[in-house]
Amino acid sequence: MRDKRPAERHHAAVWQARLLMLVMINIAQLWILAATVDAALSRHYAVLLPLVAASGICFLITISILRWWRPVSRRPTSTGYIRASVKKGLTSNEAKDRRL
């Protein structure tokens, strides 16, 4: 029987890193929003375009983190991830057949 703790720690570390990145980007976007509102209310319209561009970049980074940064794996699980088969040299179908 294999010990699953190292894999669980790996997945927990990936999720924690994703969460930390998302929190940092949210804080940056809130700061950008405050600066944008301040610039608009004080009629400094030249500053608005770079602030909107920065907010758009933060949005794209957030979407990429949510969409593509996931733990590496090969076999489907309940969370939608795919775990790697334990034995090397087996295709995913062969690994599935051996498990059944």
C-alpha atoms as one frame of an Amber mdcrd trajectory, in Angstrom:
protein
   0.000   0.000   0.000   1.364   3.388  -0.998   1.528   6.353   1.311  -0.639
   9.124  -0.197   0.611  11.894   2.055   3.335  13.288  -0.256   0.836  13.603
  -3.124  -1.706  15.244  -0.844   0.926  17.701   0.371   1.848  18.485  -3.223
  -1.757  19.206  -4.161  -2.284  21.249  -0.996   0.831  23.299  -1.765  -0.394
  23.977  -5.313  -3.830  25.055  -4.073  -2.283  27.294  -1.408   0.008  28.919
  -3.963  -2.941  29.512  -6.302  -4.993  31.020  -3.491  -2.136  33.285  -2.403
  -1.592  34.511  -5.967  -5.311  35.213  -6.389  -5.476  37.145  -3.111  -2.453
  39.254  -4.094  -3.928  40.007  -7.513  -7.292  40.921  -5.935  -5.581  43.350
  -3.578  -3.715  44.893  -6.525  -6.960  45.214  -8.488  -8.678  46.909  -5.552
  -5.790  49.362  -5.340  -6.018  49.990  -9.101  -9.784  50.528  -8.778  -9.267
  53.070  -5.978  -6.614  54.889  -8.037  -8.903  54.870 -11.090 -11.842  56.332
  -9.180  -9.566  58.943  -7.597  -8.127  59.909 -11.004 -11.587  60.105 -12.582
 -13.007  62.251  -9.774 -10.036  64.624  -9.894 -10.326  64.792 -13.721  -6.852
  63.367 -14.452  -8.020  61.494 -17.531  -4.510  60.801 -18.880  -3.915  58.386
 -16.000  -7.031  56.320 -16.688  -5.755  54.401 -19.722  -2.677  52.894 -17.978
  -4.800  52.019 -14.940  -7.427  50.285 -17.067  -4.647  48.415 -18.926  -3.120
  47.298 -15.611  -6.501  46.097 -14.390  -6.982  44.161 -17.636  -3.594  42.491
 -17.210  -4.506  41.517 -13.643  -7.781  40.086 -14.945  -5.981  38.001 -17.586
  -3.513  36.675 -14.996  -6.421  35.747 -12.714  -8.192  33.900 -15.527  -4.986
  32.021 -16.403  -4.482  30.973 -12.775  -8.052  29.748 -12.475  -8.072  28.006
 -15.844  -4.634  26.468 -16.377  -2.496  26.327 -13.219  -3.414  22.931 -11.796
  -1.492  20.050 -10.289   0.087  17.791 -12.925  -1.614  14.416 -13.157  -2.958
  11.812 -15.612  -5.964   9.849 -14.241  -9.441  11.444 -13.827 -10.603  12.079
 -10.275 -13.742  13.538  -8.749 -12.236  17.045  -8.911 -11.598  16.801 -12.641
  -7.857  16.371 -12.377  -6.059  13.453 -13.935  -3.583  11.418 -11.876  -0.461
   9.838 -13.330  -0.400   6.059 -13.424   1.972   4.532 -10.902   3.773   2.178
 -13.283   5.963   3.638 -15.997   5.676   2.474 -19.565   1.937   1.857 -19.438
  -0.531   3.747 -21.563  -3.544   5.171 -19.771  -5.761   2.383 -21.161  -3.345
  -0.336 -20.006  -3.156   1.229 -16.553  -6.954   1.325 -16.413  -7.196  -2.348
 -17.415  -4.742  -3.335 -14.699  -6.760  -1.475 -12.062  -9.968  -3.268 -13.043
